[in-house]
């Protein structure tokens, strides 16, 4: 492996010839790692945090990031980057910081991902619990459907968690390797929640293998890829293809998907001179699910609009919250027995030129030493079946469980 060299105390973007695998092998507990189909980014150290209690709105985030970039340039960085996460609840603050050093290279090859899939992971739960329990989740779905029958909301995304304690501190490095391996077309990340702490401190990170891109900005081009509507995959190839065809023809799932697309278009339109929108969704697969997917490409009106500003303008989409947004927020607050934190938020990065990538924070987990909390949600529209939605959340939990080597754990 080639060695990573730093460009002085002030840090910044270091130009090196490292491969994506070099960056992944260099990952340590308090590093930020973001692996996408387009690039691999590793950020080391923490120059300074945003340290703000202000809500994660487009206006406040723009002010915070402008101040962070100005300060970083005064510290000697020529093209600083901000990395971090937006919370699901935008009345809460974002978790953003400027790293001392950041490295960017190409995307990992499929062959390299196959090599990573053999990485051994040891996570041994000593106890685990679901919140809510299966009947409690089904009851919550019934509450949501009743709100729809009353006309108070058109769609609600309801989630549940799986919490576990382990017999020793979770080792993040092999776990993120496995997540990258099983998510070749998606967005895998490890975000340190305390990047100032030394690597000797217990792991405290937000990790995930999201299939969904919230937004990518490259120059004046904007790319978004909303997912909404899904069905579990099957080990039998013919049955698996039948399910993909069933999803493509599903009226319920296409209605759910259309709500998301309309909201994304509404969020992007003020920023884009034009948008290229496909006539209808396609079907894409992850390790556990088929999804309805639409890729939308736009051109910015204002070249100063950043990827983070675009992410904040669209977040949260109906894919993770519901429609109408405020009514869905309230229903989630009333029904879910836990706080989402950064689950169903967004994780990514933005450089001082405005380029960056932000993924929707799903198929994810909070890892804090020997405690792990996994999250999964399902989109509900009129016609949703409580038992099927329960099964869908269990299927979504399997992405993280499979990476941990816990695929046999009963998640229902």
N, C-alpha and C positions, 0 to 999 in steps of 0.2 A: 504494500500500500504506500502511495506517495504521502509525504508528511505535509500537514497543513501549517503554513507559516503565517504569523500575524504581521500586520503592517504598522506596528507601533502601538503605543499605549492608548491612543484615541480610538483605534479600531476603525470599523467601517466595512465596506465591501472589499474583500480580499480576492484579487485575481489569481487563481491557481488552476492547475491542470488536473484536478482531482476528478475521478469518475463518480457517478452516483453511489456506487458501493463504498468508495473511500469515505464519502461524507457520512453514510449510514454507519460504517464501522467506527467513525470518530465520535459518534453520538454518545453523550454522557447524560446523567440523570437530569441535570438542570439546563439542558440545551432545548431549543425549539427545533423540531424537525417537521418538515412539510413535504410530503411526496405526492406528486400528482402525475397525470398522464403527460404533462408538458414539461415538468422540471422537478429537480430535487433541491430543497433549500434547507440549510443548517445555520442556525444562529447560536452563538456562544456568548456567555456572559451577559451582564446587564449594566448598561451605561447609566440609565435611570428609568424609573417607572413613571406612568402618567400621574399616579397618586391623586385621583380625582373621585369625589363622591357624586359628581354630576350625572344625570341620566344619559343613557347611550342614544341620544337623538342625533340626526344628521348635523344639526347646528353645533351642538356641544362637542361632538367628535371632531368636526372640522377644526374647531378652535384648539382642542387639545393636541391634535396631530400637528397642526401648524406650529404650535409652541414647541413641541418635542423636536421637530425637524430644525427649527431655528436654533434651539439649544445645542443640538447635536452638531450642527455646522460650526457653532462657536467652539465646540470641543475638538474640531479638526476633521470631522467626517465630511467627505465630499458628496456622497449619495447615501445618507442614512436610510434605515428601514425601520418601520414599526411592525411588531408582530403581536399577536394576541387573540382575544376572543370578545365577541359581543354577547351579552346575556340574552336569554329568551325574553325576559321582562325588561323592556327598554326604559322603564323608570329606574332601573338599577344601573350602576356604573359598569363600564367596560373594563376588561383587564388587558392593558396595552403597555408595552415597554420597548425601549430602544436597546438592542443588543450591542455589545462592544464590537463584535465581529460577525459578519455574515458571508456565507459562501453559497453560490448558486451554480448548478450544472444541469445537464440534461436529465430527462426522465430515465428511470431504471428500466432496463430491457426485460422482456418476458423471461428470457433464460436466467437472468440474475434473480428475478422474482421466484422462479422455480427453485433456485439454490436456497433462497431464504426460507422457503416453505419447509425445509428440513430442520430449521432451527428448533432445538428442544426448549420447551417452556415448562417450568415447574410452578404451578399455582395449586396449592392444596387448601381447599376451604375447610375451616373448622366448624362453621355454621353459616347458613344462608336463609334469607327470608324475602318474600315478595310483598310489595306494597303497591296497590292493594292486592289482597288475595283474589283468586279467580272469580268467586261470586261477587266480591266487591267491585271488580272491574266490570263485570257484566251489568251490575246494577248502575254503575256510572254511565255505561253506554245507553241504558234505558233512560236515564235522566237527560242525557244529551239529545236523544231522539225525541223526547217529549218537548224539549226546548225548540226543536225544529218544527214539530207539529203545531206549536203555538206561534210559529212565525218569528221567533226572536232571533234566530240564527240559521244560516244555510249549511254550514259545515263546522265541525269541531274536531280537533285532533286531541285524543285522550291518550295519555301515557301511563306507564307503570315502571317500577324499578325493581331490580334484583340486587339486594345488598348481601355482601359476604365478608366474613373475617377469615384471614388466612394464617397459616402456621408460621409464616415468616414474611418479611417485607417483600413486596412484589418487585421483581427485577424487570425494569422497563425496557432494557435494550433488546433482549430476545422477544419480548412481547410486541414491540413496535415492528420488529423485523417480520414477525408472523403476520401482523396486520397488513403490512405492505404487500406481502406475498399473496394473500387471499383477496386483495382488493386491487387488481391490476389496472382497472379502468377508472378507479376512484381516487379519493383524496384521504391519505392517511396522515395522522398528525400526532405529535406529542408536545403539549404545551405546559411548561413548568409553571406552577402557581406561585412558587417562591423562587424566582430565578436568581435572587441575590444570595441564596444559601449555598454553601459549599456542597460538592458532590457527596461528601461523607454524610450529609443529612439524609433522613429517610425520604423516600420518593413521595412527592406530592405533585401530581400532574393530571391534566385532562387529556385523555387519549381517545383516538377513534379511527375508524375506517369508513368514511362517509362515501356513499355512491353519488352524492349530489353536489354539483357546483352551484353556488349562489351567484357569483360573478367573477369573471376574469377580465382585466383591462390590460391591453397591450397597445401602447400608443393611443390612437384614436378609436381603436376597435374594442367593442364590448361584447362579451359572450356570456350567456346565461344558459343553464340547463336544468330547468325544474323537473322534478319527478313527483308524480301523484297517481295513485292507483297501482295496486300490486297484488300478486298472488304467489303463494309458496311454490318453489321448484320441487321437482320429483326426481328420484334417482333413476327411474326408468325413462329412457330417452323419448320414447313415443308418448308417454303420459306427460313428460315435461313439455314437449312441443304442443300437445293438446292444450295444456294450461296456458301457454303463451298465446295461443290463438283465442282461447276463451277470454283472456284479459283484453286483447285487442278489440274484441267485439262487445265487451261489457258496457252496457248503458250506464250503470251505476258508476263504474270507474272512469268512464269518459266524461261524465258530468263533473266528477270530483276533479279530474285533471283540468277541465276547461275553467273552473273557478280559479285555479292557481295561475293558469296562463293569462287570464284576463287581469288578475291583480299584478302580475309581473309586468305586463305591458303598461298598465297604468303607472307603475312605479318608475319605469324606464323612460317613458315617452317625454317627460319634461327635459331629459338630459340628452336625448338622441335626435339627430337630424332625420334618421330613418331606421326602421327595424325590418329585418328579414325574418318572417314568421312562417314556418311550415303549415301546410293545410291541415295537418292532423298529427297526433303523436305516433311515435314508433315504440316498439317494445325492446327493452334492453334487460340483460340479466346480470345479477350479482351472484355471489356464492350460494345464497339462500332464497332469492326472490326474483321474479320477473317484475319489471316496473314499466309504466307508461312514461315516456320521456319526450321532451321537446327541446331542441336547441335553437335559441334565438340569438341573432347577431345584429348588432347595431353600430352606428358611427356617432361619436360624441359631437355635440354642438360646441362645447367649450373644452379645449384640450387641458384646462386646469382641473377638470373634474377628476377626482381620484377614485381608485377602486374601493376604498373604504367608504367614501361618500355614497357611491352607488349601492354598496352592500347595505348601508344604514337606511337608504331610501326605500329599499325593497323589503327589508327584514321587519317582522317575521312574515313570510309569505303564508298563504292559506295551506301550503303543504305541511307546515309544522304548527300552525295556530288554528286557522279556520277562517270563516267568512260569515258575516262582516267582522272585521278584526276586533273591535272593542267588545262586541257581544261575545265573541269566541273567547277572548281573554278572560272575561268575567266568568263564563261557564267553566273554563279550565280552573280558575281560582276557586270556584265553588265546589268542584267535583274532585279534583286531584288531591290526595292526602299528603303531598310533599311539594317542595319548591324545586323547580327545574334547574336553577342555576344557569350554567352555560349549555346544558342540553337543549337542543332545538334553537340554539343561537347560531353563531358563525365563528369559524376559526380561520385565520389566514395571515396575510402580510400585505404591506403596502410600502413601496419605496417613495423617495422624495420627488420622483418624477410622476407619481400617481399610478404607476403600474403595480399589479398585484393580483393575488388570487384569494378568494374567500369561499370556503366550503360550508355547507349546512351541517351543523354539529349534531349528526345522528350516528347510530351504530357506535356509541361512545361510552366512556366510563370515567368516573372520578377515581383516581388511585391515590390513597393517602396512607403510606406505610403498609400496614397489614389490613386496611379496610378498603373495599372496592364497592362502588355503586354503579351498576349498569342501568341503562335507560332504553326504552323502546316505546313507540307510540303508533297509533293507527288513525287514519282519517275517517271520520264518520259523516255520512250524508244520509238523507232519507232513503230507506231501504237497506241500511247496514244491518247485519246480523250480529248480535252481541257475542255469540260463541265464535263465529268466524273472525271477528276483530280481536278476540282474546288469543286465538291461535296465531294470528298475524303478529301480535306483539311477541309471542314466544319464539316465532321464527326469526324475528329481527334480533332478538337477544342472542341468537346462536352465532352471529358473526363474531361477537366478542368472546363468547364461550368457546367457540372452536379455536380461536387464536390462543386461548388460555389452556387448551387441551381438556376442556370441561364439557365436551359435546354431549356427554351422557347425563349431565345434570338436568333434572326435571325442572323445566321453566314454566310449566302451566299450573 
